[in-house]
Amino acid sequence: MFDGKSKVRSEVIAAATKEALQRRGVELIDIAKIVYEMQAPYNEELQLEQCVDSVVNVLKKRELQHAILVGIELDELCEQGKLSTPLQEIVESDEGLFGVDETIALGAVFTYGSIAVTTFGHLDKNKVGIINDLDTKKGNKVHTFLDDLVASVASCAAARIAHRSRDLDEAGLTFEDVKDAAK
């Protein structure tokens, strides 16, 4: 039992977040593919590995980690029938007027500015990549929160790339230059 006096260490939270995503069938490459789709039209040198790196980096943010852990926990509790009525039925059916799932995910997006917010809106509406698989409830799992959380991570990672691209451009560099320098 947690004693309430010490803090939960960052690496524990990070590991729990990655494990929770994997447990729910979401791999970092799945999110990176969405990031690539969002950013490739604006950056012809962009590589999928840079998108994976961006996903890894945004998953270091506590706001995202906490949102993911809370959302996945609620999805799993719902699958087990452990939410009280009527919340159980609302989450289980992913009721259209239930906006708490988007609110939690959107709260984490604000860390990366307006580009992340607009990208989140696009992904929430268009259900790109694995977001669509999660939203359409393939199998017996509840993903009421997870589809929005994946959109949140992808939005933040895409915004991070957009900001880095602008910084590199202003420095007269490209992602390719940075990649070559890392070798």
C-alpha positions in Angstrom: 0.0 0.0 0.0 1.2 3.5 -0.8 2.1 5.4 2.4 1.1 8.8 1.1 4.4 10.4 2.1 6.7 9.4 -0.8 6.1 10.3 -4.4 5.6 7.8 -7.2 8.8 7.8 -9.2 8.7 9.0 -12.8 10.1 5.8 -14.2 7.3 3.8 -12.5 4.6 6.0 -14.0 6.3 5.9 -17.5 6.6 2.1 -17.4 3.0 1.7 -16.2 1.8 3.9 -19.1 3.6 1.9 -21.7 2.5 -1.4 -20.3 -1.1 -0.2 -20.1 -1.1 0.9 -23.8 0.5 -2.5 -24.8 -2.0 -4.4 -22.7 -4.8 -2.7 -24.6 -3.2 -3.5 -28.0 -1.7 -0.1 -28.8 1.9 -0.1 -29.9 4.0 3.1 -30.3 4.3 2.4 -34.0 0.5 2.5 -34.4 0.5 6.0 -33.0 3.6 7.0 -35.0 1.9 6.0 -38.2 -0.9 8.5 -37.4 1.7 11.2 -36.6 3.4 10.5 -39.9 0.1 10.8 -41.8 -0.5 14.2 -40.1 2.9 15.7 -40.6 4.3 14.2 -43.9 2.4 16.6 -46.1 4.3 19.5 -44.4 7.7 17.8 -44.2 9.0 15.8 -47.1 12.1 14.6 -45.2 10.0 13.2 -42.3 10.7 9.5 -41.5 8.5 7.1 -39.5 11.4 6.7 -37.0 11.2 10.4 -36.2 7.5 10.0 -35.5 8.2 7.1 -33.2 10.8 9.2 -31.4 8.3 12.0 -31.0 5.7 9.6 -29.6 8.3 8.3 -27.1 9.1 11.9 -26.0 5.5 13.1 -25.5 4.8 9.9 -23.5 7.4 11.3 -21.0 4.9 14.1 -20.0 3.1 13.5 -16.8 -0.1 15.0 -18.2 -0.3 12.4 -20.9 0.8 9.6 -18.5 -1.9 10.4 -16.0 -4.6 10.8 -18.6 -3.7 7.4 -20.1 -3.6 5.6 -16.8 -7.0 7.0 -15.7 -8.7 6.4 -19.0 -7.5 2.9 -19.4 -8.4 2.1 -15.8 -11.9 3.3 -16.4 -12.2 1.3 -19.7 -11.0 -1.8 -17.9 -13.3 -1.3 -14.9 -16.2 -0.9 -17.3 -15.3 -4.2 -19.1 -15.5 -5.9 -15.7 -18.9 -4.3 -14.9 -17.4 -2.5 -11.9 -18.7 1.1 -12.6 -21.9 2.2 -10.9 -25.2 2.6 -12.8 -25.8 4.7 -14.9 -22.0 5.4 -15.5 -21.5 1.7 -16.5 -24.0 1.9 -19.3 -22.8 5.4 -20.5 -19.2 4.3 -20.7 -20.0 0.9 -22.1 -22.1 2.4 -24.9 -19.7 5.3 -25.5 -22.7 7.5 -25.4 -22.5 10.4 -27.8 -23.2 13.1 -25.3 -20.7 11.7 -22.8 -17.8 14.1 -23.3 -15.6 13.2 -20.3 -13.4 10.9 -22.5 -12.6 13.8 -24.9 -12.2 16.2 -22.0 -9.5 14.1 -20.3 -7.7 13.6 -23.6 -8.0 17.2 -24.6 -6.7 18.4 -21.3 -3.4 16.5 -22.0 -3.2 18.0 -25.5 -3.0 21.6 -24.2 0.6 21.0 -23.3 1.5 21.3 -27.0 -0.5 24.3 -28.0 -3.1 25.1 -30.6 -1.7 22.9 -33.4 -2.1 19.9 -31.1 -5.7 21.0 -30.2 -6.7 21.3 -33.9 -5.0 18.0 -34.8 -6.9 16.4 -31.9 -10.2 17.7 -33.2 -9.4 16.3 -36.7 -8.4 12.9 -35.3 -11.4 12.7 -33.0 -13.7 13.4 -36.0 -12.0 11.3 -38.6 -10.8 8.4 -36.5 -7.5 7.8 -38.3 -5.6 4.5 -38.1 -5.8 2.6 -34.8 -8.1 5.2 -33.5 -10.8 3.9 -35.8 -10.1 0.3 -34.7 -10.5 1.3 -31.1 -13.6 3.4 -31.7 -15.4 0.7 -33.6 -15.0 -1.7 -30.7 -13.4 -4.7 -32.6 -13.7 -7.5 -30.1 -15.3 -7.3 -26.6 -13.2 -4.5 -25.2 -14.4 -1.1 -24.1 -12.2 1.7 -25.5 -14.4 4.7 -24.7 -11.4 6.6 -23.3 -8.5 4.9 -25.1 -9.4 6.0 -28.6 -9.4 9.6 -27.5 -6.2 9.1 -25.5 -4.4 7.7 -28.6 -5.6 10.7 -30.5 -4.2 12.9 -27.8 -0.8 11.3 -27.9 -0.7 11.4 -31.7 -1.8 15.1 -31.7 1.0 16.0 -29.2 3.6 14.1 -31.1 2.5 15.7 -34.4 2.6 19.2 -32.8 6.1 18.4 -31.4 7.3 17.6 -34.9 5.7 20.7 -36.4 7.4 22.9 -33.7 10.8 21.1 -34.2 10.5 21.5 -38.0 10.0 25.2 -37.6 13.0 25.5 -35.3 15.2 23.5 -37.6 14.0 25.6 -40.6 14.9 28.8 -38.8 18.3 27.3 -38.1 18.8 26.4 -41.8 18.6 22.6 -40.9 16.3 19.7 -41.7 15.3 16.6 -39.9 17.7 14.8 -42.3 20.6 17.0 -41.1 19.8 16.2 -37.5 19.6 12.5 -38.3 22.9 12.6 -40.1 24.5 14.4 -37.1 23.3 11.7 -34.7 25.2 9.0 -36.6 
